[in-house]
Amino acid sequence: DFLVRRVELAKHFIRTNIEPEWMVLCLLPVLPPELRPIIQIDGGKLMSSDINELYRRVIYRNNTLTDLLTTSRSTPGELVMCQEKLVQEAVDTLLDNGIRGQPMRDGHNKVYKSFSDVIEGKEGRFRETMLGKRVDYSGRSVIVVGPSLSLHRCGLPREIAIELFQTFVIRGLIRQHLASNTGVAKSKIREKEPIVWGILQEVMGGHPVLLNRAPTLHKLGIQAFQPILVEGRTICLHPLVRKGFNADFDGDQMAVHVPLSLEAQAEARLLMFSHMNLLSPA
């Protein structure tokens, strides 16, 4: 069974033209100092990031191996091999502390945080700093029931709609010669002149929006709707589209996104409109 798995792996490498040497790191990446800081605490003492200590361990063991290979020509092969294993162990600990069994700990018996600990989890680098942030052309608000709406329509508050479609409204004001430049157009929007709402309704009439409720566990968690302006500060939804989002009208919040490109708008109209997703994909 072991040999069969190895043969299958070799065949996969051959089929996909993957060289096994590509899977081996020859150069170890070093994080920028900002991601592994040294902080001065009370009393003038310095507190270093765990990553620095793990890097120091790799450098120390690698320097020892270099000395064995260069300065001592009569070094036994077994000693060199043992030192190579120590270098590999230090690198493994840097990348994923505990992957070899017992994790490395400091003097206070606290486990060092390695690369994987910094990256993974809810407080990791990706989810903490790169995901879950508000992006352009998006908004968020509480959902309420709108029984008078069609299945494929949603009600957007004026405050959200004017912010989402501001770029399109500015272009409409300039094209209709109601504003001479972007600054004048923005001033009209800030003052909420009546003509602004007319242009906004024209823009919204030809532009679908995407509504998403987290967690998005299947494709019905994000659907397209034709927006209309409503009063208040909440997003209105027809009660029959609630089930696909697994939402309730008891304070649930939903995010709204504007598809910008023609391809994205076409995909929203052809595949994602709520009245085209009445049946569960399961």
Contacts in CASP RR format, 6 or more apart in sequence:
PFRMAT RR
TARGET T0000
AUTHOR 0000-0000-0000
METHOD contacts of the structure
MODEL  1
DFLVRRVELAKHFIRTNIEPEWMVLCLLPVLPPELRPIIQIDGGKLMSSD
INELYRRVIYRNNTLTDLLTTSRSTPGELVMCQEKLVQEAVDTLLDNGIR
GQPMRDGHNKVYKSFSDVIEGKEGRFRETMLGKRVDYSGRSVIVVGPSLS
LHRCGLPREIAIELFQTFVIRGLIRQHLASNTGVAKSKIREKEPIVWGIL
QEVMGGHPVLLNRAPTLHKLGIQAFQPILVEGRTICLHPLVRKGFNADFD
GDQMAVHVPLSLEAQAEARLLMFSHMNLLSPA
12 18 0 8 1.000
13 19 0 8 1.000
13 20 0 8 1.000
25 91 0 8 1.000
28 58 0 8 1.000
28 91 0 8 1.000
28 94 0 8 1.000
30 55 0 8 1.000
31 51 0 8 1.000
35 49 0 8 1.000
35 51 0 8 1.000
35 118 0 8 1.000
36 48 0 8 1.000
36 49 0 8 1.000
36 51 0 8 1.000
36 52 0 8 1.000
36 55 0 8 1.000
37 49 0 8 1.000
38 46 0 8 1.000
38 47 0 8 1.000
38 48 0 8 1.000
38 49 0 8 1.000
38 52 0 8 1.000
39 46 0 8 1.000
39 47 0 8 1.000
39 48 0 8 1.000
40 46 0 8 1.000
40 47 0 8 1.000
41 47 0 8 1.000
50 106 0 8 1.000
50 112 0 8 1.000
50 113 0 8 1.000
50 114 0 8 1.000
51 94 0 8 1.000
51 113 0 8 1.000
51 114 0 8 1.000
51 115 0 8 1.000
51 118 0 8 1.000
53 106 0 8 1.000
53 112 0 8 1.000
54 90 0 8 1.000
54 93 0 8 1.000
54 94 0 8 1.000
54 97 0 8 1.000
54 104 0 8 1.000
54 112 0 8 1.000
54 114 0 8 1.000
55 94 0 8 1.000
57 90 0 8 1.000
57 93 0 8 1.000
57 94 0 8 1.000
57 104 0 8 1.000
58 87 0 8 1.000
58 90 0 8 1.000
58 91 0 8 1.000
58 94 0 8 1.000
61 83 0 8 1.000
61 86 0 8 1.000
61 87 0 8 1.000
61 90 0 8 1.000
62 87 0 8 1.000
62 90 0 8 1.000
64 83 0 8 1.000
64 86 0 8 1.000
65 80 0 8 1.000
65 83 0 8 1.000
65 84 0 8 1.000
65 86 0 8 1.000
65 87 0 8 1.000
68 75 0 8 1.000
68 79 0 8 1.000
68 80 0 8 1.000
68 83 0 8 1.000
69 75 0 8 1.000
69 80 0 8 1.000
89 100 0 8 1.000
92 99 0 8 1.000
92 100 0 8 1.000
93 99 0 8 1.000
93 100 0 8 1.000
93 103 0 8 1.000
93 104 0 8 1.000
93 112 0 8 1.000
93 114 0 8 1.000
94 114 0 8 1.000
94 115 0 8 1.000
95 114 0 8 1.000
95 115 0 8 1.000
95 116 0 8 1.000
96 114 0 8 1.000
96 115 0 8 1.000
96 116 0 8 1.000
97 103 0 8 1.000
97 104 0 8 1.000
97 111 0 8 1.000
97 112 0 8 1.000
97 113 0 8 1.000
97 114 0 8 1.000
97 116 0 8 1.000
97 117 0 8 1.000
98 104 0 8 1.000
98 114 0 8 1.000
103 111 0 8 1.000
103 112 0 8 1.000
104 111 0 8 1.000
104 112 0 8 1.000
105 111 0 8 1.000
105 112 0 8 1.000
106 112 0 8 1.000
118 124 0 8 1.000
118 125 0 8 1.000
119 125 0 8 1.000
119 126 0 8 1.000
121 127 0 8 1.000
122 128 0 8 1.000
134 140 0 8 1.000
135 257 0 8 1.000
137 164 0 8 1.000
137 257 0 8 1.000
137 258 0 8 1.000
137 260 0 8 1.000
138 164 0 8 1.000
138 255 0 8 1.000
138 256 0 8 1.000
138 257 0 8 1.000
138 258 0 8 1.000
139 160 0 8 1.000
139 163 0 8 1.000
139 164 0 8 1.000
139 255 0 8 1.000
139 256 0 8 1.000
139 257 0 8 1.000
140 253 0 8 1.000
140 254 0 8 1.000
140 255 0 8 1.000
140 256 0 8 1.000
141 157 0 8 1.000
141 160 0 8 1.000
141 233 0 8 1.000
141 234 0 8 1.000
141 235 0 8 1.000
141 253 0 8 1.000
141 254 0 8 1.000
141 256 0 8 1.000
142 233 0 8 1.000
142 234 0 8 1.000
142 235 0 8 1.000
142 251 0 8 1.000
142 252 0 8 1.000
142 253 0 8 1.000
143 213 0 8 1.000
143 234 0 8 1.000
143 235 0 8 1.000
143 236 0 8 1.000
143 237 0 8 1.000
143 247 0 8 1.000
143 249 0 8 1.000
143 251 0 8 1.000
143 252 0 8 1.000
143 253 0 8 1.000
143 254 0 8 1.000
144 234 0 8 1.000
144 235 0 8 1.000
144 236 0 8 1.000
144 237 0 8 1.000
144 249 0 8 1.000
145 236 0 8 1.000
145 237 0 8 1.000
145 238 0 8 1.000
145 239 0 8 1.000
145 249 0 8 1.000
146 155 0 8 1.000
146 236 0 8 1.000
146 237 0 8 1.000
146 238 0 8 1.000
146 239 0 8 1.000
147 238 0 8 1.000
147 239 0 8 1.000
149 155 0 8 1.000
149 228 0 8 1.000
149 236 0 8 1.000
149 237 0 8 1.000
149 238 0 8 1.000
150 226 0 8 1.000
150 238 0 8 1.000
150 275 0 8 1.000
151 238 0 8 1.000
151 240 0 8 1.000
151 241 0 8 1.000
151 274 0 8 1.000
151 275 0 8 1.000
152 224 0 8 1.000
152 225 0 8 1.000
152 226 0 8 1.000
152 273 0 8 1.000
152 274 0 8 1.000
152 275 0 8 1.000
153 225 0 8 1.000
153 226 0 8 1.000
153 227 0 8 1.000
153 228 0 8 1.000
153 238 0 8 1.000
154 209 0 8 1.000
154 211 0 8 1.000
154 225 0 8 1.000
154 226 0 8 1.000
154 227 0 8 1.000
154 228 0 8 1.000
154 235 0 8 1.000
154 236 0 8 1.000
154 237 0 8 1.000
154 238 0 8 1.000
154 256 0 8 1.000
155 227 0 8 1.000
155 228 0 8 1.000
155 229 0 8 1.000
155 230 0 8 1.000
155 235 0 8 1.000
155 236 0 8 1.000
155 237 0 8 1.000
156 164 0 8 1.000
156 204 0 8 1.000
156 209 0 8 1.000
156 227 0 8 1.000
156 228 0 8 1.000
156 229 0 8 1.000
156 230 0 8 1.000
156 235 0 8 1.000
156 256 0 8 1.000
157 229 0 8 1.000
157 230 0 8 1.000
157 231 0 8 1.000
157 232 0 8 1.000
157 233 0 8 1.000
157 234 0 8 1.000
157 235 0 8 1.000
158 197 0 8 1.000
158 229 0 8 1.000
158 230 0 8 1.000
158 231 0 8 1.000
158 232 0 8 1.000
159 232 0 8 1.000
159 233 0 8 1.000
160 233 0 8 1.000
160 235 0 8 1.000
160 256 0 8 1.000
161 200 0 8 1.000
161 204 0 8 1.000
161 227 0 8 1.000
161 229 0 8 1.000
162 169 0 8 1.000
162 189 0 8 1.000
162 196 0 8 1.000
162 200 0 8 1.000
164 209 0 8 1.000
164 256 0 8 1.000
164 258 0 8 1.000
165 200 0 8 1.000
165 203 0 8 1.000
165 204 0 8 1.000
165 207 0 8 1.000
165 258 0 8 1.000
166 186 0 8 1.000
166 189 0 8 1.000
168 203 0 8 1.000
168 207 0 8 1.000
169 185 0 8 1.000
169 189 0 8 1.000
169 196 0 8 1.000
169 199 0 8 1.000
169 200 0 8 1.000
169 203 0 8 1.000
170 179 0 8 1.000
170 182 0 8 1.000
170 185 0 8 1.000
170 186 0 8 1.000
170 189 0 8 1.000
172 178 0 8 1.000
172 199 0 8 1.000
172 203 0 8 1.000
173 179 0 8 1.000
173 184 0 8 1.000
173 185 0 8 1.000
173 188 0 8 1.000
173 195 0 8 1.000
173 196 0 8 1.000
173 199 0 8 1.000
174 180 0 8 1.000
174 181 0 8 1.000
174 182 0 8 1.000
174 185 0 8 1.000
176 199 0 8 1.000
178 185 0 8 1.000
178 188 0 8 1.000
178 195 0 8 1.000
178 199 0 8 1.000
179 185 0 8 1.000
179 188 0 8 1.000
188 195 0 8 1.000
188 196 0 8 1.000
189 196 0 8 1.000
197 229 0 8 1.000
200 229 0 8 1.000
201 229 0 8 1.000
204 227 0 8 1.000
204 228 0 8 1.000
204 229 0 8 1.000
205 226 0 8 1.000
205 227 0 8 1.000
206 226 0 8 1.000
207 227 0 8 1.000
207 258 0 8 1.000
207 265 0 8 1.000
208 224 0 8 1.000
208 225 0 8 1.000
208 226 0 8 1.000
208 227 0 8 1.000
208 259 0 8 1.000
208 265 0 8 1.000
208 268 0 8 1.000
208 269 0 8 1.000
208 272 0 8 1.000
208 273 0 8 1.000
209 224 0 8 1.000
209 225 0 8 1.000
209 227 0 8 1.000
209 256 0 8 1.000
209 257 0 8 1.000
209 258 0 8 1.000
209 259 0 8 1.000
210 222 0 8 1.000
210 223 0 8 1.000
210 224 0 8 1.000
210 225 0 8 1.000
210 256 0 8 1.000
210 257 0 8 1.000
210 258 0 8 1.000
210 259 0 8 1.000
210 268 0 8 1.000
210 272 0 8 1.000
211 222 0 8 1.000
211 223 0 8 1.000
211 224 0 8 1.000
211 225 0 8 1.000
211 235 0 8 1.000
211 237 0 8 1.000
211 245 0 8 1.000
211 254 0 8 1.000
211 255 0 8 1.000
211 256 0 8 1.000
212 221 0 8 1.000
212 222 0 8 1.000
212 254 0 8 1.000
212 255 0 8 1.000
212 256 0 8 1.000
212 257 0 8 1.000
213 221 0 8 1.000
213 245 0 8 1.000
213 246 0 8 1.000
213 247 0 8 1.000
213 252 0 8 1.000
213 253 0 8 1.000
213 254 0 8 1.000
213 255 0 8 1.000
214 255 0 8 1.000
216 222 0 8 1.000
217 246 0 8 1.000
218 281 0 8 1.000
218 282 0 8 1.000
219 277 0 8 1.000
219 281 0 8 1.000
220 244 0 8 1.000
220 245 0 8 1.000
220 277 0 8 1.000
220 280 0 8 1.000
220 281 0 8 1.000
221 244 0 8 1.000
221 245 0 8 1.000
221 246 0 8 1.000
222 272 0 8 1.000
223 241 0 8 1.000
223 244 0 8 1.000
223 245 0 8 1.000
223 272 0 8 1.000
223 273 0 8 1.000
223 274 0 8 1.000
223 277 0 8 1.000
224 259 0 8 1.000
224 268 0 8 1.000
224 269 0 8 1.000
224 272 0 8 1.000
224 273 0 8 1.000
224 274 0 8 1.000
225 273 0 8 1.000
225 274 0 8 1.000
226 273 0 8 1.000
230 236 0 8 1.000
235 254 0 8 1.000
235 256 0 8 1.000
237 247 0 8 1.000
237 254 0 8 1.000
238 274 0 8 1.000
239 249 0 8 1.000
241 274 0 8 1.000
242 248 0 8 1.000
242 249 0 8 1.000
244 277 0 8 1.000
244 280 0 8 1.000
245 254 0 8 1.000
247 254 0 8 1.000
259 265 0 8 1.000
259 267 0 8 1.000
259 268 0 8 1.000
270 276 0 8 1.000
END
